[in-house]
């Protein structure tokens, strides 16, 4: 009889495979991340810090009521219109150089705005702030994505960036109310100056940047058509919120803007050194990633506007109390941004986007139940907290999708497109939802609390449907690809 076979002893005692090691940020990466996130947070604050102070600013400098909107519109036009151009310039002349230069302009224009004594000076400062934002945001994001390779560290960095950008938008409303009530609206400008000075002082020694080997030509026809198209499109959208969608100025601006953007496509197809190569515009991740981002920013920023109407016109909250109520939303966005990078790493970008969109849509839909009693504030706080988490999952998924799979020398372009999407979305959402709410109020003929509540509820229903549609479309058309490790 043959002896039974023996299993080697080492097999019985072989250790299990070690779990994958999660990479850690180096000390320098943490410093770079802190500096860039601080700058991006300040940029986000600037989008909303003057919103609750607009009547006070207008009264102090002599703005007429119809012209008051230009304090916000002048900033939005420059920020959205020039972002793509500056994103490409960042690739050509160096991201760090453009980032530092933009921060210098931001600090000086903020000081000018704080010292303004006339509407003309204030609007000049706001345009310069918008141009600085258009330079700093894509350059800063490109520096962020090139400092961290595709994988868990980049996902974590983009998650924190998205959280702070969204939290900054909310914090701007709170900070604007506090500064206006306690000091003066001028401090909404002055608060930027020391932060910008600190970033300018530290950035040259902290941030490293690769320079282009040669001096590539800038696509001037492409730059002219896309910048002109975006300016006209954003102008038309902002006008729609005040003069209506059928007003001649609105229609002409929107049609002319659309025509120039179509012309931009054909210009880029024939350009020797295109501003945006058509092959990039054809990438599924770029198309649907940016479409998702556009919906995420359109819906969340406009929801803040709708709930501001509800809190002030229906519940009678003061501007400061309104800003403080949105603090819960800010907490939700920070949590969502923190979780977003981990969710993308574990489940993939498509699943993260769809999950976030469904959560945001459900939370937004619950706000249709809001009533005229002050007790409904608890539903608002809970829904905005949960919806903020979902919105940030969408935004982090969008940023990872829109900037993945491209070489480092095109990250400025990718982040320029993503930033343009963000800023156009922020600008577009309020006039669109305002028009829906206003149409409902006008149809009822009731400008009182009940009529405002009805208009806000209809707009909230549309907002929720738009989020859900965007999430489902992303789920259908985005490739189920996980970022490279």
C-alpha positions in Angstrom: 0.0 0.0 0.0 1.4 3.3 -0.9 1.9 6.0 1.7 -0.6 8.8 1.8 0.5 12.0 0.1 1.9 14.7 2.4 0.9 18.4 2.0 4.0 20.6 2.4 4.0 22.2 5.9 4.7 25.7 4.4 1.3 25.6 2.6 -0.6 25.1 5.9 1.1 28.0 7.5 1.5 30.4 4.5 0.5 33.9 5.5 -2.6 35.5 3.9 -2.0 38.1 1.2 -1.4 41.5 2.7 -4.1 44.1 2.2 -3.3 46.8 -0.3 -1.6 49.7 1.3 -3.4 53.0 1.1 -1.0 55.7 -0.1 -0.3 58.6 2.2 0.3 62.2 1.3 3.8 63.6 1.9 4.3 66.6 4.0 4.8 68.8 0.9 1.6 67.4 -0.7 -0.3 68.4 2.4 1.1 71.9 2.3 0.3 72.3 -1.4 -3.2 70.9 -0.8 -3.8 73.3 2.1 -2.6 76.3 0.1 -4.6 75.5 -3.1 -7.8 74.6 -1.1 -7.6 77.8 0.8 -7.4 79.8 -2.4 -10.3 77.8 -3.9 -12.4 78.3 -0.8 -11.9 82.1 -0.9 -12.9 82.1 -4.6 -16.1 80.2 -3.7 -16.9 82.6 -0.9 -16.7 85.5 -3.4 -19.5 84.0 -5.5 -22.1 84.5 -2.7 -20.6 86.9 -0.1 -22.4 90.0 -1.5 -25.8 88.3 -2.2 -27.4 89.1 1.2 -25.7 92.6 1.2 -26.8 93.8 -2.2 -29.6 96.1 -1.0 -27.2 97.7 1.6 -24.4 98.1 -1.1 -26.9 99.6 -3.5 -28.1 102.1 -1.0 -24.6 103.1 0.1 -23.3 103.7 -3.4 -26.4 104.9 -5.1 -27.3 102.0 -7.4 -30.8 102.1 -8.8 -32.9 99.0 -8.1 -32.8 97.7 -11.8 -29.0 98.1 -11.9 -28.4 96.3 -8.5 -28.1 92.9 -10.3 -25.0 94.1 -12.1 -23.0 93.8 -8.9 -23.4 90.0 -9.2 -23.8 89.8 -13.0 -20.5 91.7 -13.8 -18.6 89.2 -11.7 -20.4 86.2 -13.2 -19.8 87.4 -16.8 -16.1 87.7 -16.4 -15.7 84.5 -14.3 -17.7 82.2 -16.6 -16.7 83.9 -19.9 -13.0 83.8 -19.6 -12.5 80.5 -17.7 -11.8 78.3 -20.7 -9.4 80.8 -22.2 -7.4 81.1 -19.0 -7.5 77.3 -18.5 -5.6 76.9 -21.8 -3.3 79.8 -21.1 -2.4 78.0 -17.9 -1.2 75.1 -20.0 0.8 77.4 -22.3 2.6 79.8 -19.9 2.6 77.8 -16.7 -0.1 77.1 -14.1 1.9 78.5 -11.1 2.6 81.7 -12.9 -1.1 82.2 -13.8 -2.3 81.1 -10.4 0.0 83.6 -8.5 -0.8 86.4 -11.0 -4.5 85.8 -10.6 -4.2 85.9 -6.8 -2.4 89.3 -7.0 -5.3 90.7 -9.2 -7.8 89.2 -6.8 -6.3 90.9 -3.8 -5.9 94.3 -5.5 -9.4 94.2 -7.0 -10.9 93.3 -3.6 -9.1 96.3 -2.0 -10.5 98.5 -4.8 -14.0 97.2 -4.2 -13.8 97.8 -0.5 -12.7 101.4 -1.1 -15.2 102.1 -3.9 -17.1 105.4 -3.7 -19.2 105.1 -6.9 -21.1 102.3 -8.8 -18.5 102.5 -11.7 -15.6 101.8 -9.4 -17.4 98.9 -7.7 -18.4 97.3 -11.0 -14.8 97.7 -12.2 -13.6 95.9 -9.1 -16.2 93.1 -9.6 -15.1 92.6 -13.2 -11.5 92.3 -12.1 -12.5 89.9 -9.4 -14.3 87.8 -12.0 -11.2 87.8 -14.3 -9.0 86.8 -11.4 -11.4 83.9 -10.6 -11.3 82.8 -14.2 -7.5 82.5 -14.0 -7.1 81.2 -10.4 -9.7 78.4 -10.5 -8.6 76.3 -13.5 -4.9 77.0 -12.8 -5.4 75.9 -9.1 -7.3 72.8 -10.1 -4.6 71.9 -12.7 -1.9 72.3 -10.1 -4.0 70.0 -7.8 -4.5 67.3 -10.4 -0.8 67.3 -11.5 0.4 67.2 -7.8 -1.6 64.0 -7.3 -1.5 61.1 -9.7 -4.8 59.4 -10.7 -5.9 57.2 -7.9 -6.9 57.5 -4.2 -4.8 60.6 -3.4 -6.2 62.6 -6.3 -9.8 61.4 -5.5 -9.3 62.5 -1.9 -7.9 65.8 -3.0 -10.7 66.5 -5.4 -13.2 65.5 -2.8 -11.9 68.0 -0.4 -11.7 70.6 -3.1 -15.3 70.0 -4.0 -16.4 70.1 -0.4 -14.7 73.4 0.3 -15.9 75.0 -2.9 -19.5 74.1 -2.1 -19.1 75.0 1.6 -17.5 78.3 0.5 -20.6 79.2 -1.4 -22.7 78.6 1.7 -20.2 80.2 4.0 -20.2 83.3 1.8 -23.9 83.9 2.5 -23.3 83.5 6.3 -20.1 85.6 6.3 -21.7 88.3 4.1 -24.6 88.7 6.6 -22.2 88.8 9.6 -19.8 91.3 8.1 -22.7 93.5 6.9 -24.5 93.5 10.2 -21.5 93.8 12.5 -19.1 95.9 10.5 -19.8 97.1 6.9 -20.4 95.6 3.5 -16.9 96.8 2.6 -15.5 94.0 4.7 -16.9 91.5 2.3 -14.2 92.8 0.0 -11.4 93.5 2.5 -11.5 90.0 3.9 -10.0 88.7 0.7 -6.9 90.9 0.9 -4.9 89.2 3.7 -5.8 85.7 2.4 -4.6 86.6 -1.1 -1.4 88.2 0.3 -0.6 85.0 2.2 -1.2 82.8 -0.8 1.0 85.0 -3.0 3.8 85.0 -0.4 3.8 81.2 0.1 2.9 79.8 -3.4 6.3 80.5 -5.2 8.2 78.3 -2.7 5.5 75.7 -2.0 4.1 74.9 -5.4 6.2 73.3 -8.2 5.2 73.7 -11.8 6.4 72.3 -15.1 7.0 74.9 -17.9 6.2 74.2 -21.6 9.2 73.2 -23.6 8.4 75.7 -26.4 6.1 78.6 -27.0 2.9 77.2 -28.5 0.6 79.6 -30.4 -2.7 80.6 -28.8 -5.7 79.9 -31.0 -7.0 83.4 -31.2 -10.1 82.7 -33.4 -11.1 79.9 -31.1 -10.5 82.1 -28.0 -12.6 84.9 -29.5 -15.6 82.7 -30.5 -15.8 80.7 -27.2 -15.3 83.7 -25.0 -17.8 85.8 -26.9 -20.3 82.9 -27.0 -20.0 82.3 -23.2 -20.3 86.0 -22.4 -23.4 86.4 -24.5 -24.9 83.1 -23.1 -24.3 84.1 -19.5 -25.6 87.6 -20.1 -28.8 86.2 -21.7 -29.3 83.9 -18.8 -28.9 86.6 -16.2 -31.2 88.9 -18.2 -33.9 86.2 -18.4 -34.2 86.3 -14.6 -35.1 90.0 -14.6 -36.6 90.8 -18.0 -38.1 87.4 -19.0 -37.2 84.7 -21.5 -39.0 86.4 -24.4 -37.5 89.8 -24.0 -35.7 90.9 -27.2 -32.4 91.5 -25.4 -32.6 88.0 -23.8 -33.4 86.2 -27.0 -30.7 88.1 -29.1 -28.0 87.4 -26.5 -28.9 83.7 -26.2 -29.1 83.1 -29.9 -25.9 85.0 -30.7 -24.1 83.2 -27.9 -25.3 79.8 -29.2 -24.2 80.8 -32.8 -20.7 81.7 -31.6 -20.4 78.5 -29.7 -21.4 76.5 -32.8 -18.9 78.5 -34.8 -16.2 77.7 -32.1 -16.7 73.9 -32.9 -16.0 74.4 -36.6 -13.1 76.8 -35.9 -11.5 74.1 -33.6 -11.9 71.4 -36.3 -9.7 73.4 -38.7 -7.3 75.1 -36.2 -3.6 74.0 -36.3 -3.2 74.6 -32.6 -6.8 74.5 -31.3 -7.8 76.0 -27.9 -9.8 72.8 -27.3 -8.9 69.8 -29.5 -12.1 68.3 -30.9 -10.9 64.8 -29.9 -11.2 65.9 -26.3 -14.7 67.3 -26.8 -15.7 63.9 -28.2 -14.6 62.0 -25.2 -17.5 60.4 -23.4 -16.0 61.2 -20.0 -15.6 64.9 -20.9 -19.1 65.2 -22.4 -21.1 63.4 -19.7 -18.8 64.3 -16.8 -19.3 68.0 -17.5 -23.0 67.5 -18.2 -23.4 65.9 -14.7 -21.4 68.8 -13.2 -23.6 71.4 -14.9 -26.7 69.8 -13.5 -25.2 69.5 -10.0 -24.3 73.2 -9.9 -27.5 74.4 -11.6 -29.7 72.6 -9.1 -27.9 73.2 -5.8 -27.1 76.9 -6.2 -30.6 77.6 -7.5 -32.1 75.6 -4.6 -30.3 78.0 -2.2 -32.0 80.9 -4.0 -35.4 79.3 -3.8 -35.1 78.5 -0.1 -33.9 82.0 0.5 -37.2 83.2 -1.0 -39.0 80.8 1.2 -37.2 81.7 4.4 -37.5 85.5 3.9 -40.8 85.9 2.1 -42.8 83.1 3.7 -41.3 82.5 7.2 -40.0 86.1 7.6 -36.3 85.3 8.3 -33.7 88.1 8.3 -30.8 87.9 5.9 -28.4 86.9 8.7 -30.8 84.2 10.0 -31.2 82.9 6.4 -27.5 82.6 6.0 -27.1 80.8 9.3 -29.9 78.3 8.3 -27.7 77.3 5.3 -24.9 76.3 7.7 -26.4 72.8 7.9 -26.2 72.6 4.1 -22.5 73.5 4.4 -21.9 70.7 6.9 -23.6 68.3 4.5 -21.4 69.3 1.6 -18.2 69.0 3.7 -19.2 65.4 4.7 -20.2 64.6 1.1 -16.9 65.9 -0.2 -15.0 63.8 2.3 -16.9 60.7 1.4 -16.9 61.4 -2.3 -13.3 60.5 -2.9 -13.6 57.3 -1.0 -16.8 56.4 -2.8 -15.2 56.9 -6.2 -12.2 54.8 -5.2 -14.4 51.9 -3.9 -17.4 52.0 -6.2 -16.3 53.9 -9.3 -17.2 57.3 -10.6 -20.5 56.3 -12.4 -22.0 54.6 -9.3 -20.9 57.6 -7.1 -22.6 60.1 -9.5 -25.8 58.1 -9.8 -26.1 57.4 -6.0 -25.4 61.1 -5.2 -28.0 62.2 -7.8 -30.7 59.9 -6.4 -30.0 61.1 -2.8 -30.1 64.7 -3.8 -33.3 64.3 -5.9 -35.1 62.5 -3.1 -34.0 65.1 -0.5 -35.0 68.0 -2.8 -38.4 66.4 -3.6 -39.3 66.3 0.1 -39.1 70.1 0.2 -42.3 70.2 -1.8 -44.1 69.5 1.5 -42.9 72.9 3.1 -45.7 75.0 4.5 -46.2 78.4 6.0 -45.6 77.4 9.6 -42.2 78.0 11.2 -42.1 74.3 12.3 -41.2 73.4 8.7 -37.7 74.7 9.2 -36.8 71.2 10.6 -37.7 69.6 7.3 -35.7 72.2 5.4 -32.6 71.7 7.6 -32.7 67.9 7.3 -33.4 67.9 3.6 -30.6 70.4 2.8 -28.2 68.4 4.9 -28.9 65.1 3.2 -29.2 66.8 -0.2 -25.8 68.5 0.3 -24.2 65.1 0.8 -25.7 63.8 -2.4 -24.8 66.9 -4.4 -21.2 66.6 -3.3 -21.0 62.9 -4.3 -22.2 64.1 -7.8 -19.6 66.9 -7.9 -16.7 64.8 -6.8 -17.7 62.1 -9.3 -17.9 64.8 -12.0 -14.5 66.3 -11.2 -12.8 62.9 -11.2 -14.5 61.9 -14.5 -13.8 65.1 -16.3 -10.1 65.2 -15.4 -9.2 61.5 -15.7 -7.4 59.9 -18.7 -5.7 63.0 -19.9 -2.0 63.8 -19.8 -0.6 66.4 -17.4 0.0 68.9 -20.2 -3.7 69.0 -20.9 -4.9 69.2 -17.3 -5.2 72.9 -17.5 -7.6 72.4 -20.4 -9.6 69.7 -18.6 -9.9 71.7 -15.4 -10.7 74.8 -17.5 -13.7 73.0 -19.0 -14.7 71.7 -15.6 -14.5 75.1 -14.0 -16.4 76.7 -16.9 -19.1 74.1 -16.4 -19.2 75.0 -12.7 -19.4 78.7 -13.2 -22.0 78.6 -16.0 -24.1 76.2 -13.8 -24.0 78.6 -10.9 -24.9 81.5 -13.2 -27.6 79.6 -15.1 -29.5 78.0 -12.2 -30.9 81.1 -10.5 -32.5 82.8 -13.6 -34.0 79.5 -14.7 -35.6 78.6 -11.4 -36.5 82.2 -10.7 -38.4 82.3 -14.0 -40.3 79.1 -13.1 -41.2 80.4 -9.7 -42.2 83.8 -11.0 -44.4 82.3 -13.7 -46.3 80.3 -11.1 -46.7 83.3 -8.8 -47.9 85.5 -11.7 -50.4 82.8 -12.8 -51.9 82.7 -9.3 -51.9 86.5 -9.0 -50.8 86.2 -5.4 -47.5 87.8 -4.5 -48.0 87.1 -0.8 -46.6 84.2 1.3 -49.0 81.6 -0.1 -48.2 82.6 -3.7 -44.5 82.6 -3.1 -44.7 79.2 -1.5 -46.6 77.8 -4.5 -44.0 79.2 -6.9 -41.1 77.9 -4.9 -42.7 74.5 -4.6 -43.2 74.2 -8.4 -39.6 75.2 -9.0 -38.4 72.7 -6.4 -40.3 70.0 -8.2 -38.6 70.8 -11.5 -35.2 71.0 -9.7 -35.6 67.5 -8.2 -36.7 66.1 -11.6 -33.6 67.7 -13.3 -31.2 66.1 -10.8 -32.8 62.7 -11.2 -32.7 62.9 -15.0 -29.0 64.0 -14.9 -28.1 61.1 -12.6 -29.9 58.5 -14.8 -28.4 59.9 -18.0 -24.9 59.7 -16.5 -25.6 56.1 -15.4 -26.7 55.2 -18.9 -23.9 56.9 -20.9 -20.8 57.0 -18.7 -18.5 54.1 -19.1 -18.3 51.9 -15.9 -14.6 52.6 -15.5 -12.7 53.0 -12.3 -9.8 55.4 -12.1 -6.4 54.0 -12.6 -4.4 53.0 -9.5 
